Amino acid sequence: MRQLRLPRLGVFLGFVCVLAACTAPRDDRVEISFWAMGSEGEKVRELTTRFERRHPQIRVRVQQIPWSAAHEKLLTAYAGDTMPDLFQLGNTWIPEFVALNALEPLGPRLETSKVLKADDWFAGILDTNVLEDRLYGLPWYVDTRLLFYRRDIFEQAGVTEAPRTWEAWIEAMQRVRSQENPGNFPILLPFDDWTPPVILALQLGSGLLRDKDRYGGFSDPAFARAFDFYIDFFRRDWAPSAGGDRPNNVYQAFAAGQVAMLITGPWNIGEFGERLPESVQASWATAPLPTADGHAPGVSIAGGASLVMSRQTAHPEPVWALMEFLTAPQQQIEFNRLTGDLPSSKRAWQTAQLDVHPHTRAFWAQLQNVRALPKIPEWERIASRITRYSELVIRREMSSTEALAALDEDVDAILEKRRWLMERIDSGPATEVSAH
Amino acid sequence: MSRVNAEPHARTFRKTQRAAYVFLSPSLSAILIFFVGPVAAALGLSFTDFDIYALGNPEYLRFVGLQNYLRLLENPVFWKALGNTLYFVVVGGPLSLAISLGAALLINSRLVRFRGLFRSVFFLPVVTTLVAVAVVWRYLYHPSDGLANIALGWVGIAPVDWLGDPDWAMPAIIIMAVWKNFGYNMIILVAGLQSIPESLYEAARIDGAGRWQQFVHVTLPMLAPTFLFVAIITMIGYFQLFAEPYVMTQGGPSDATLSIVLFMYQEGFRWWNIGYAAAISFILFLIILVVTLLQLRFLNRSRT
């Protein structure tokens, strides 16, 4: 035993030295931390490795965060002063982090950038990153909602072209409805989705909120009309409203022709390609949303995610270099290939010919007419109230007038703090809520 | 004599007391730091409107007194959540106790073979991860292909949209929760049953008591303290219903499975209304406290 001890100690010490050599900084490289969510967090590593090769003085540590925990983790990191230098934010989350004063304004950097140009982004998408005339995020990938439909079912019903107006849309649904057996539906609208009524309302010119986003505007005529139209989808039996009629698996139902149309987003291009059987692959198509006012396509919502820089970062220059790299057209094309996410750069769309591809060209058309949702931290909460009340109306537990009045009341209560803050700012010295 | 002896006695007592505090101090300080501190902080928070704005700038924190509590009492969603929770406690609790007792009697019975096997099988759901269980139960509850509806079909009952129908979602959650948890109570009740002396049964048999009379006059009274313990623990646990609806339904459909704790979680960690969420947690605390005191009083009265 005694003889063994010394060599063992030697081996151990040697091991420690090797470990130390491994962990010790090899050089004075700058390390930046980057949090990205879900599959983007996994796939982006390929691009950051390329970035590191191009910038040997910068090391990028990518942390993959699950979407379900992202909001909590980011707020906790903010509270604990341990924010990552760079992170991905769903664009409806930006106002919240601006209210926390956690984000670095990017306008001046963008102006002097040799790689990026503001007009290369879709105007509606870029706008979601701008609060009080300041730019806080670079659009990374984009998302919006439009129609996915079964062309063959439409054609059987005598509808040869995707509807471009609400009238044509209603007629198409009536025709499909009269063709099919009662178990099949022209459209599927999930109860827990606030986007369809909100999109319809935006098309009719509703501002959703009123008085500089201080009060709910859901009883206003524009929203009320859109909401009634939305409820009509269920009342006129275009969309399944009874529990038993609602399919559990959207893809199976779409493949079986139980639903002929969906309002959904770009992720389903990939999902449909993978999950639908070969027999229906040739017969599904996408189309921009029908319009209420004759100006096709109709407005849809500007979604997607942006890259933002933490105000706490010690290395703004390397972080900006990585942001430029990831949003530049070449990497955008590569990222689309890796993830299926739609690029935010219009040049990337044209170079990769996504603007003419049969499944994505409808998105290209739709993205020209997208609008930002109210840019306030409370929006997601308000959206969840819209879901709640529309479900109650669909289930006939409330009339739509009652529901919208109750919704306004809830929203006014949610916005109470915001009103208080804005009054303080209006009356007090020149300190601002979001732009300190 | 007492005067002479009392002094040193008191001194040793004080000494012992001091020593006791020294030995207690590690756990006492742990309780202070990790339990009393946070609870006091939460109570303080429940009188403020701590939210995302206050997190960004402490100047935006307002002291609101009892307003959070008053707003809660006016909020129909809170009453809905409270109603759902009571539904779960009142239906699920006794059901769980009855099944646990039945299973415990079965396992303790000498007539049953493979008792060890059954004990393990009944206990298995308790040690299984809830999320994995939830995935399986979602399949069981599938409206068209789920085993639950197929089984109902065999006896000629029309399929039920278990998790999609507001009237059926809570019963579905109760069935799953009872299945998942009854094994734990069963083990405690088995221990209680085994501690009943065999001689009591012998005496009862000599007096001519039948099986049912033995159960009513020997088993039940001897099991009462264990049973009460199990009942209180179950009740407290069931009031804190969270994980089942969180993974199965997210509180839907139409808030039919929204429990108080899930409501608190959503307000606190989804919408970051920490002040409001703290108020919810204190109301829940008060409810559990009152119900537990009632149960204890009931026990004391039945004892005397």
Contacts between the chains, C-beta under 8 A, distances in Angstrom:
chain1	res1	chain2	res2	distance
A	71	B	270	7.7
A	72	B	269	5.9
A	75	B	52	7.8
A	75	B	55	7.1
A	75	B	272	6.6
A	78	B	55	7.2
A	79	B	55	6.3
A	96	B	52	6.0
A	99	B	52	6.4
A	99	B	53	6.2
A	99	B	56	5.6
A	100	B	52	6.8
A	100	B	55	6.5
A	100	B	56	3.8
A	101	B	56	5.7
A	101	B	57	7.4
A	102	B	56	7.7
A	191	B	253	7.1
A	192	B	252	6.7
A	243	B	143	7.3
A	243	B	161	3.8
A	243	B	164	4.4
A	243	B	165	4.8
A	244	B	143	6.3
A	244	B	159	7.1
A	244	B	161	5.6
A	246	B	164	6.6
A	248	B	142	6.0
A	248	B	143	6.4
A	248	B	144	7.2
A	377	B	52	5.5
A	377	B	53	7.6
A	380	B	271	8.0
A	381	B	271	5.0
A	388	B	255	7.3
A	391	B	252	7.9
A	391	B	253	7.2
A	391	B	254	5.7
A	392	B	254	6.4
A	395	B	166	7.3
A	395	B	254	6.0
A	397	B	254	7.0
A	413	B	71	7.8
A	417	B	49	6.6
A	417	B	51	6.4
A	417	B	53	6.0
A	417	B	60	7.8
A	420	B	62	7.7
A	421	B	53	6.4
A	421	B	60	6.4
A	433	B	53	7.6
